[in-house]
Amino acid sequence: MELKFLGRGSAFNTALGNTSAWFIENKELFLIDCGSTVFSKLQKLNLLDNIKQINVFITHNHTDHIGSLGTLIEYAYFVKKVKVNIIVEERLKNIEFLKKILEYSGVTRDMYNLVFTKYINGKYKTFNQIDFIETVHVKNLDSYSLSFSTDSGIVYYSGDTCSTNYLEYLITSNKLIDKIYIETTINDLPSNVHLNINQLIALIPPCLKDKVFCMHLESEECIRRVLEEGFHVVGVEKSFAKKLKM
């Protein structure tokens, strides 16, 4: 399972766009997060053309992750005549808050569907099961990572988090890992709410480095450091990566 990206930037790195991933199966678009820059990028790339259903996973409710979700829902409802499926687990704590945010922005409850993961698990070829993993980001905000079970192994998508607990579990339990998509920063602050690259270096064994794809990056310097350490950067072509390493 390989994710494509509409953006790989941190919240304030607008040049790289808000971090958001996607894949398509049988004319269904699957989108992970829908930040402020995402809807315009979807239109620019014509990704909504020929799409019969839009499915969205939300990791948390910061605006760089849900900022254009309302616009996408309204566009799908009024223009494409379909309802966006927001995929959730029944236990998620942020569902009511997300519904309120959409309501306050003018998106009525009849414009979208809340679909529980139990109804989509086992339905698609790209992944067998999706799990939301509760994680740590900022105080008083419920945040989640995503774990896709596929025929090739686990595809882990960290969302925004300073925690490596679930990733440590995957590695130490010898789970078959297909890919690790993980947010990375070179900022090293006592109160860091993002994952510092030194934590990643300490955790990832050499045999897994080629499976790690870094995202939510704040600068070109951060990209260069990621590449120097032998990790991938989402959406960076090999020629550009080679140039940055020089």
N, C-alpha and C positions, 0 to 999 in steps of 0.2 A: 504494500500500500504506500503510494507516494503522494504527498500533499504538494499542491502548488500554492503560491502565495501572491496575494494582492498588495501586500506591504510587509516590511520587516522592521519598521522603525519603532522606537520607544514613543511614549506619549508626546514628547516635545520635539521629536525628530520628524517633522512633517515632510521633509524632503524624501524620506524613504517610505512614507505612508504608514497608516496604522497597521499593526501586525494582524493579519487575517489569512487563513488558509482555506483551500477549497479542493473538492474533487467532484466528478460527475459520474453517475451510474444510471444508465437507461433513461437519459433525459431528466434525471433528478439532480439538482445542484445541492451539494452538502457544503455548508459554510461554517467555519469556526470563527466566531466573533464578527461583529459588524460595526466597527468604529466609525468615527466621523468622516474619514476619507474613503470608506469602503464602497458605498453605493455609487459614487461617481466613477470609481475604478471599474466596478461591475459593468456600468454602462459603456465606459470608454472601450473596454475589451469585448463588448457585445456578449458577455457571458450569460445574459438573461434571455437571449434569443433562443428559440427552439427548446426552452426549458419548460417542462410540464409541471414540475413541483420543486419548491425551494424548502430546504431543511436547514435549520440553524441551531448550532450548539453555542451557548454563551458560557464563558468561563467566569466572568464577574461583571459587575455593573459600572465600571469606570467608563467615561465617555469615549475613550480611545478604543473601547471594546463593544459599546452599544450605541455610539453616537448617531449612526444613520440607520439603526434597526427600524425605527418608526417609519422612515421614508421608504425603506425596502418593503415593509409590510403594506403600506398604502399603495405603492406602485404595483405590487403583485395583486392586490385586491381590486383596484380600480382599472388598471391597464391590462394586466394579464388574466384577470378574472380567476385567480387562484388564491388560496389562503396559505401563507407561510406557516410551516410547521416549526414551532420552537420545541426542540427535543430536550426533555428534562427527565430526571428521576423523581419519583414521588416524594422522596425524603429531602430533596434540596431545600435549603433554608431561604434561598434568594428568589423563589418563584413569586411570592406575593409582592415583594419589592419591585421586581421587574414589571409585573402587571400594573403596578401603580405608576411607574415611570412612563410606561406606554400610554396609560389612561390620561395622565397629566399633559402629555404631548399631543393628545387628540386622537390617539389610536384606540378605537373601541374594541371591546372583547370579541365581537363577531367578525373581526377582520383577520384573525389568525387562530391557529390551533395550538394548544399545548398537548404534545404527544409524549407519553411515557416511553422510556427506553424499552420496556418489556414488550411493547408492541412492534418495535422495529428490529430487535435482536433476532438474528437468524433469518432475516428477510432479504439481505443483500449479499452479493458476492465479494464486494470490496472489504467488508469486515463482518465478522460473525457476531460480535457483541461490543457494546460501548458501555463504559463505566465512568461515572463522575467521581473523582477522588477529592475529598475535602482537603484543602491545603491552606497555607499561611501566606498572606500578602500584606494587607494593611489592616489596622485595627477597625473593628466594627463594620467590616465588609466581608461578606461570605464569598469565598473564592474557590475555584475548582480546577483541577487538572483533568485531562481526558485520557483514558486508556482504551485503545481499540484492540480487540483480539482478532487477529487475521490468520490465514493459513500459513503465513510466513513468520508469525510471531507477534509480539506486542508492539504496537505503535503508540508511544507515549508522547502526549502533547502537554507541556507543563502549564500553559497559561502564564500569568504573572505570579511568581512566588519566590520567596527567599528560602524555601524549605527543599531539602533533598530527600526527605524521608521515604517517599514512595519510590523514587529512583534507586535509593539504596536497597530497598526491599526487592526490586526487580533484579538488581545485580547480584545480591547475596543469595537470593533464592534460586539462582541459575535459570531464571525464566528465559525462554527463547525470545530475544529482542530483535525486531525488524528495524525500527528506527526510533530515535529519540529527538524530538523537536523541543528545544529548551531555550527559554529566555536567558540572556546573558548580559552582564554589565561589567565594565572595568572600574566603575565607581566603587570605592571601598570605604563605606561609611558605617559608623557604629550602629546606626538605625536603618541599615539598608533593607528595603522591602523587595529588592530584586536580587537575583542570584549572581554573586561575584564570580568571575571566571576562575579565580584561584580555588574556589570550592569545587567547581566542575573538574578542574585539572586533578585535584586530590582524589576525586571520586571515581573518575572514568579510567578503567584499565586500558592499556594500549590496544588490546584486541577489540575494544568497542569504539575506539575513536572515530573510525570510519562510518559509524552508524549515528553519530551525533551531528545535528543540524541546529545551529544557533539562530535566534530570532530576537525581536524586540530590542534592537541595537541602537545605542544613542549617538554613535559617531563613526566616521571612517576609521579612526584610531581603534575603536572597539572591534570593527570588522577585521582590521589588519592583525590585531592580537589573537583573535579567534583562529584565523588562518595560520598564523605562526605556530600556534599550539597544536595544529594538526586536525582541527575540527572543520566541519563545513559551515557555510553561511547560507541560509535559505535564499533562493532567488539570485545568487551570485554565480554568473557563468564562469567556467574554468579559466577563460582568457583574462577576465577581470580579476579573478582571485590571484592568478599568477602575477599580474601587474602590481597588485597591492603588496604582494610578498617581496617584490624587488626593492 
